[in-house]
Amino acid sequence: MSSTNTPSTPSASVSESRAMSSTAPVSAASPLPLRAKVPPAQPMKRHDPQDADSPVVLTFFEKATCTWQYIIYDPKSLEAVIVDSVLDYDPPSGAVTTKTADGLLSYIEENGLKIKKILETHAHADHLTAAQYLKQQLGGDVSVGIGQRIGQVQKTFAPVYGYDDPAVFENTFDHYFKDDETFKLGDLSCQVVHLPGHTPDHVGYVIGKAIFTGDSIFNPDVGSARCDFPGGNAQDLFASMQRLLSYPADYRLFVGHDYPVDRDTLCSTTVGEQRESNKHVKVGTEEDSFVEWRRTRDAVLGAPRLLHPSLQVNIRAGKLPPADDKGRVWFKTPAKTELKL
C-alpha cells in the first residue's frame, strides 16, 4: 500500500478576536494577540493539599474530547503550572478557536495565579494542545515542557505530515525533561517520571501526594489506554501502571481523560483504590494476561477522531502547521491506496 499526504479542507485561522500566530514565536518586543474576554472557567473540583508538600489542584473537564485539564499551584506563593490544556477544533468547519483556553486564562487572572510552566504529559492524539497559545497570552518567561523522548515522536511523524525541514521544530518546546528530573513550584518540589506504553515519550508529574498520570492509567472502571500508536507497547504500559501502583496508598492519581458510564465524571482516585479495583491491572493481575488482552482490544479500535490534526499540532508544542505562501493553514490527512487515479 502506498501512502501519500493530501491536504484536507483548510483549517480556519483563529478568529480575529483571538488571533494566534501559527509560525513565529512571540518575543518580548512583539505585541501579544488580542484575546476575547470570556468568563472564568469554573473548576469541576478543587483538591486542597493533602500535606505541606502537596499543591492545590483545580480540575477542568473539556467535554468534547473528554480531557482533564489541570491548574496546580503552591498555596503560599501562588506559583502555578498548567497540565494538558486543550485548543478547540471543529473538524467540519475547520475552525480553531480558544474559548476553552480563554476560560482558563480568565480564571488565572481573576485569582492572581502566577503561571510558571505549561506541561504536557505526551504528544496527544485525541486533542490539540493550547500550550503555545497560553504561552503567548501569558507572556514573560513561561515555558512549555515535555519529556525528552518527544524527539522520537517528532522523528516518526515528521515525514507523515511533510515536516521535512528540521527547522519546523525549532522554538517549539522550551524544556525537555529528563527521567526523574525535578523542578520547584514555589516551595513545592516536582518530579518528572517516565511512564511509557501509551506513547514512548509519556511522562507523569509527581507533586507531593498528587500524581498527574496523563494516559498512563485511567480511573478503575475505565482501566488503561491503548498502546497501538507508533512506539506504544503493552508491556511498557503494564510496567508504568505498576510503577504508579507502587506509590503509597493515599497518593492521588489525576488522570488525563475520563469516559464515565452510569456515574459522574471523575478526575482521580487514590493508589489504594486503583490497586483494589482497576479493571485491567488491580493487584494480582498477571502481565501476560494484560498484554494479551490489551493487544486484542487495540486491534479492533478505530483511529481517534482528531488523530491527524492533533499530532500535527502537538509535536510542535501547539503551533499550527506553517502557512502556505498565501497565508493559508492546512491540516494534512495521509491517504493509503493502491489506486492510480
N, C-alpha and C positions, 0 to 999 in steps of 0.2 A: 504494500500500500504506500503510495506516495503521500507526502504531506506538504501543503502549501499554506502560506499565510495570506488571507484575503481580508481587506478592510470591511468591517460591518458598517451599519449606519453610524455616521459620525456622532460622537457624544457632544451634546450641547455644552458650551462653556458654562462655568458657574455664573449665575445671574448677575447683572450689573451691580446690584446692591450687595453682592457677596463675591466680588471678583477675586480670583486667585490666579497667580502666575503658574503656568504648567511646566515651566522650564527653569527659569532663573531663580536662584536663592535670593531672599530679601536680605540686604545688608542694612547696617545701622543707618546708613545715609539714605536709604530708599524709603519712600512713603509707604506705609502699610496699606493694604487694600481696605476698602470700606467694608464694614460689617453691619448687617442688618441687626438692629436691636430686637432681641426676642426675649420673652420671659425666661427666667432661670429654670433650667430643668430641675425637677424635683426628684431627689434620690428615692428609689423604691424602699431602701432601708439604710439606716445609719448604724454601723457597728462601732461602739465605743471600745477603747483599748482594753485588752484583757489583762495587761500589766504595764509597768512603766517602760518596757521595751517595745511595746506594740503601738501601731498607729490607729487613728480614726479611719474607718473605711466607709466610703459613700458609694452606693451601688446604683447604676443607671442601666435599665434594660432597654435595648433597642429592638423593638418588636419585629421589624421587617426581616432581620437576619438572626433573631433570637440570640443576640450578642450581649454579654455583660461588659459594660464599661465601668472602670473604677477610678475614682479620685481618692488618693490615700495621702494623709497628712499627719505631720507631727503636731500634736495639740499645743505644744509650748511655743514653737517658732512659727507655726502655720506654713512651714515649707511643705510642698506637696509634689506628687507625681501623678500622671495620668497613665493608666494601663489600658491598652487595646480599644482605642477610640474608633468611631465609625463616621465615614463620609457617606452621605446619602447618594444613592444612584438608582435611577429608574430606567431599566433596560428598554421598554417600548419607546419612550420619548428620547432617550439618551441624555436626560438631564442629570447633571452632577450638581448637587446643592449641599448646603451646610447647616440646615436647620438643627440637626442633632448636635453637631459640634458647637453651634452658636448657643444652644441651651446650656452646654457645659461651661462655655466662656462666661455667660451671664451669671451663672451660679458662682464661679470662681471670683468674679469681680464683686458681686454682692457680699460675699463672705470674706473678702480680704485674703484669700489664699495666695501663696507665692509659689507658682509652678516652677520647679527646677528641672524636671526631666519629663519627657514623653516616652513611654516604654512600650515596646512590642514583645509579645511572647514568641511570635513566629511570623512568617510570611503567610498570612491568612488566605484561604482560597474561597471564602464564603462572604466576605465583606471587604469594602475598601477602607483603608485606614485614613483617618483625618489628621495624622501626625504632622504632615507638612503644613497644612492649613492652620492648625493650632499653633505651631511654632511661629508662623508668620504673624499671627494675630497677637501672640503673647510678647513677641519681641525679646529684647535682652539677650541673655546667654542661655536660654532654654535649649536643651539638646535632645535629639531623638536617638534612642538607644535600642539595640537588639543584640542577640547572640552572635558571636564571631563567625558561626558557620553559615550565616546568610550568604556569604560569598559562594558557597557550594550551590545554594538555591539559585542565585543570580546566574551562575555559570550554566546551570541546567536549563533555565527558561529564557535566557537572552536570545539564543538562536530561534526559539519557538516564536518569539514576538518581534524579531527583526532588530533586536538591540545589538547590532554588530559592532558598534563603536563603544569601547570601554568607557568613554567619557560620559555616557549617559548615567553611569553610576557614581560619578563624582558629585560631591556636595549633596548627598542624599542622607544617609545615616551619619550621625556625628560621633557615635561611640559604639564600638563592637566589643561586647562584654566577653571576657574570658571565663572559663568554668570556675565557679566558686569565687569570682571577683566580688568585692564588697564596695559599697559606697555609703555616704551619710545622707540622711534626710533629717535636717535639724539635729536633734540629739539621738536620733534612732539610727541603728545600723541595718543595712540591707544587704542581702547576699543573693547572688545570681547562681542558679543551679541548672545544669544542662539536663533536659528531660526529653530525649529523642524518642522517636517512634511514630508519632503522628506526622512529623516532619523532622529532618535531620538537624535543623537549626533551632529547634524548640527549646526555650528556657522558661524557668519559673522564677519568681521573686519572693524571697523569704524576708519578712519584716516582723521581728518579734514572733508572736504566735499566729501570724497571718501569712498564708502562702497563696500566691496568685499563680494558678496552675495552667492558665490557658486551656488548651485542648488535650492536656496530658492525662486528665481524669475528669469525669463528669459526675453529677450527683448520683447517688447509689442506684436509683431506679432507671437511670439512663446508661450508666456504666462506663463505656470507653469510646474513644474516637476512632475513625477509620485510619488505616495505615497504608492505603494503596497509592498515595501520591509518590512521585519520584523521590527516592531517599527514605521513604517511610518503611517501617519494619516492625512487625508484630512482636518479635522477641524484645526489641528495644523498648517498645511501649510497655510491655509487661514489666520489664526491669524498672522503668521510670515510675510506673504506678506503685511498684513495691517500695521504691525509694520514698515516695510520698507517704505510704502507709507505715514507714519506719519512724516517722516523727512521733513525738508524744501524743497521746490520745486526745488531749484537749486543744491541740493546734487546729486551726480552722482553714479549710481548703476552699478558696474562692475560685469558681470555675469560669471558663471562657464562654460557655453557652448553656442554655437550658431548654429542654424540649418537653414540657410537662404534659402528662396525660392524667386527667382526673385529680389534679392538685394545683395549688397556687405555684407561681414561678418562684424558684429558689436560687439564690446566688452561691450558697455554701453549705457545707456540713463539716462536722469535726472528723479528724482522723479516726477516732474511735467508731463513729457511725459508719464511715467508709469500710473499715475493717470488718464490721459486723454484717453489712448488708449490700455492699456494692455488687450488683448483679453479675459482673464479669470477673472481679478479682478479690472478692472477700477472702478472709483468712481461710486457708485450706484449698484454694483454687490452684490446680497444677498448671505450670507454664505450658505444657504440651497441649492440654485441652483448650486453654485460652487462645493459643496461637492458631490451632486448627479452626476453632470457631470464628476468630477474627478474620482469617483469610477467606473462609467460606462466605461469611457475611459481606466482606468487602467486594467479593467477586460479582455480586448482584446489585451493588449500589450504583446509581446513576451519578453523573458529574454534578457538583454543586451548581446552582443556578447562576451564580456570579463568578464562576471559576476564572474565566479569561480576563474580564475587567479587573477583578481583584488582584490577580497575580501581576498584571502589567503595572499596576499602581503600587502594590505592596513591596515588590522587590526594589522599588525606588523610594521607599520611605514616605509614600503618599503623594509623590509627584505624578501628575498626569503624563501620558505619552507626549513626546516632543511634538509641537505643532508643525504642520507642513508649511510650504512656502507661502500659502495663502492664509495662514493662521488657524487652520482647522485642526481639531484634535480628533484622532480616531482610535478606537479600540480594535484590535485585530483578533479574528477568530480562526485558528488553524483548521484547515479542511483536509480530510483524509479521503482520497478517492483514486481509483484506477481509471476513471473516465477521462477521455481526451475530447473535450467539447469546445 
